[in-house]
């Protein structure tokens, strides 16, 4: 590898390290990783940048090292082992001499120190840049940093909660769940979702005034009249790849296209439950809907 190639590969590493630092500084990393992994992204980006900058400042020309390994010292002609013997001449009757020069060149131009031929390896600098930078630029430009509606569906947004049994009373609710200024319980969306699978909780929570925060998406469960939308949150162990989506149905008096899907909102209304195709779901009968500030991280991390 030549000096210029080493510098260009160092530049490539610096670009990748800079991308990691950018994702951390711009908070885009919040869309992909749990919060306790964010610092690793920053440290990794700084480390890659240091290596890249070092390669650009102090490159090593491996090509010259390879030539020196071949033993070509053109300043020392004895190393070539030339045997120019001009004393061996044959005389013919025409009076002319024909001399045979015995050239014994011990050059091994195509071999390295271990006697094996070396060939250029890899795909070349241009191909490496093409295969690493083009996908990166496309991904950073066109990725929306969120699941599509289809992706949310695949992660369980429309699935019914699993059946469960957990002893819980109204006194427990009053003690553990805070209320807003209007006296509504600020119930976690994930807790509201799982309550749908615990029929013993239905008697405790049914008709409860609640405030639930999350993001909006279309409703595809029991929504023939178009009066429903879905509010959801995503919880993860480490990253978006292991995400699970919990969703709760919002029931309106009239079709409500605003605010648009993927907007963060607070839904105010009455908590209730319904059966659909043999499964129990949580439903909030909405009295009002307001925009909400997006949290630092949209993910809720699972308890380990």
LINHUGI-V966412 format. One record per residue. N is the residue number from 1. RES is the residue in one small letter. SS is DSSP state (helix for helix, strand for strand, loop for the rest). PHI is phi as a letter, one per 20 degrees, with the letter a starting at -180 (none if undefined). Layout:
# LINHUGI-V966412
<<N,RES,SS,PHI> <N,RES,SS,PHI>>
This chain:
# LINHUGI-V966412
<<1,x,loop,none> <2,x,loop,f> <3,x,helix,f> <4,x,helix,f> <5,x,helix,f> <6,x,helix,f> <7,x,helix,f> <8,x,helix,f> <9,x,helix,f> <10,x,helix,f> <11,x,helix,f> <12,x,helix,f> <13,x,helix,f> <14,x,helix,f> <15,x,helix,f> <16,x,helix,f> <17,x,helix,f> <18,x,helix,f> <19,x,helix,f> <20,x,helix,f> <21,x,helix,f> <22,x,helix,f> <23,x,helix,f> <24,x,helix,f> <25,x,helix,f> <26,x,loop,e> <27,x,loop,m> <28,x,helix,f> <29,x,helix,f> <30,x,helix,f> <31,x,helix,e> <32,x,loop,c> <33,x,strand,c> <34,x,loop,f> <35,x,helix,f> <36,x,helix,f> <37,x,helix,d> <38,x,helix,f> <39,x,helix,f> <40,x,helix,f> <41,x,helix,f> <42,x,helix,f> <43,x,helix,f> <44,x,helix,f> <45,x,helix,f> <46,x,helix,f> <47,x,helix,f> <48,x,helix,f> <49,x,helix,f> <50,x,helix,f> <51,x,helix,f> <52,x,helix,f> <53,x,helix,f> <54,x,helix,f> <55,x,helix,f> <56,x,helix,f> <57,x,helix,e> <58,x,loop,c> <59,x,loop,f> <60,x,loop,d> <61,x,loop,e> <62,x,helix,f> <63,x,helix,f> <64,x,helix,f> <65,x,helix,f> <66,x,helix,f> <67,x,helix,f> <68,x,helix,f> <69,x,helix,f> <70,x,loop,f> <71,x,loop,n> <72,x,loop,e> <73,x,loop,d> <74,x,loop,f> <75,x,loop,e> <76,x,loop,c> <77,x,helix,f> <78,x,helix,f> <79,x,helix,f> <80,x,helix,e> <81,x,loop,l> <82,x,loop,f> <83,x,loop,c> <84,x,loop,e> <85,x,loop,e> <86,x,loop,e> <87,x,loop,e> <88,x,loop,e> <89,x,strand,c> <90,x,strand,d> <91,x,strand,d> <92,x,loop,d> <93,x,loop,f> <94,x,loop,e> <95,x,loop,n> <96,x,loop,e> <97,x,strand,d> <98,x,strand,d> <99,x,strand,d> <100,x,loop,d> <101,x,loop,e> <102,x,loop,e> <103,x,loop,e> <104,x,loop,d> <105,x,loop,e> <106,x,loop,e> <107,x,loop,e> <108,x,loop,c> <109,x,loop,f> <110,x,loop,e> <111,x,loop,c> <112,x,loop,e> <113,x,loop,f> <114,x,loop,e> <115,x,loop,n> <116,x,loop,d> <117,x,loop,f> <118,x,loop,d> <119,x,loop,c> <120,x,loop,f> <121,x,loop,d> <122,x,loop,n> <123,x,loop,d> <124,x,loop,n> <125,x,helix,f> <126,x,helix,f> <127,x,helix,f> <128,x,helix,f> <129,x,helix,f> <130,x,helix,f> <131,x,helix,f> <132,x,helix,d> <133,x,helix,e> <134,x,helix,f> <135,x,helix,f> <136,x,helix,f> <137,x,helix,f> <138,x,helix,f> <139,x,helix,f> <140,x,helix,f> <141,x,helix,e> <142,x,helix,d> <143,x,loop,f> <144,x,loop,e> <145,x,loop,l> <146,x,loop,a> <147,x,loop,f> <148,x,loop,f> <149,x,helix,g> <150,x,helix,f> <151,x,helix,f> <152,x,helix,f> <153,x,helix,f> <154,x,helix,f> <155,x,loop,e> <156,x,loop,o> <157,x,loop,f> <158,x,loop,d> <159,x,loop,e> <160,x,loop,f> <161,x,loop,f> <162,x,loop,f> <163,x,loop,f> <164,x,loop,b> <165,x,loop,c> <166,x,loop,c> <167,x,loop,f> <168,x,loop,b> <169,x,loop,c> <170,x,helix,f> <171,x,helix,f> <172,x,helix,f> <173,x,helix,f> <174,x,helix,f> <175,x,helix,f> <176,x,helix,d> <177,x,loop,d> <178,x,loop,f> <179,x,strand,d> <180,x,loop,e> <181,x,loop,f> <182,x,loop,e> <183,x,loop,n> <184,x,loop,e> <185,x,strand,f> <186,x,strand,e> <187,x,loop,e> <188,x,loop,f> <189,x,helix,f> <190,x,helix,f> <191,x,helix,f> <192,x,helix,f> <193,x,helix,f> <194,x,helix,f> <195,x,helix,f> <196,x,loop,f> <197,x,loop,e> <198,x,loop,d> <199,x,helix,f> <200,x,helix,f> <201,x,helix,f> <202,x,helix,g> <203,x,helix,f> <204,x,helix,f> <205,x,helix,d> <206,x,loop,f> <207,x,loop,n> <208,x,strand,f> <209,x,strand,f> <210,x,strand,c> <211,x,strand,c> <212,x,strand,c> <213,x,strand,d> <214,x,strand,r> <215,x,strand,d> <216,x,strand,e> <217,x,strand,b> <218,x,strand,f> <219,x,loop,e> <220,x,loop,c> <221,x,loop,d> <222,x,loop,l> <223,x,loop,c> <224,x,loop,f> <225,x,loop,e> <226,x,loop,m> <227,x,loop,e> <228,x,strand,c> <229,x,strand,c> <230,x,strand,c> <231,x,strand,d> <232,x,strand,b> <233,x,strand,c> <234,x,strand,d> <235,x,strand,c> <236,x,strand,c> <237,x,loop,e> <238,x,loop,c> <239,x,strand,b> <240,x,helix,f> <241,x,helix,f> <242,x,helix,d> <243,x,loop,f> <244,x,strand,c> <245,x,strand,d> <246,x,strand,d> <247,x,strand,c> <248,x,strand,c> <249,x,strand,f> <250,x,strand,d> <251,x,strand,d> <252,x,loop,d> <253,x,loop,f> <254,x,loop,c> <255,x,loop,g> <256,x,loop,c> <257,x,loop,f> <258,x,loop,d> <259,x,loop,f> <260,x,loop,f> <261,x,loop,f> <262,x,loop,m> <263,x,loop,f> <264,x,strand,e> <265,x,strand,b> <266,x,strand,d> <267,x,strand,d> <268,x,strand,d> <269,x,strand,r> <270,x,strand,d> <271,x,strand,e> <272,x,strand,b> <273,x,strand,c> <274,x,strand,b> <275,x,strand,e> <276,x,strand,b> <277,x,loop,l> <278,x,loop,m> <279,x,strand,d> <280,x,strand,e> <281,x,strand,c> <282,x,strand,e> <283,x,strand,c> <284,x,strand,d> <285,x,strand,e> <286,x,strand,f> <287,x,strand,e> <288,x,strand,b> <289,x,strand,c> <290,x,strand,c> <291,x,strand,f> <292,x,loop,c> <293,x,loop,f> <294,x,loop,f> <295,x,loop,f> <296,x,loop,g> <297,x,loop,c> <298,x,loop,f> <299,x,strand,e> <300,x,strand,d> <301,x,strand,e> <302,x,loop,f> <303,x,loop,f> <304,x,loop,e>>
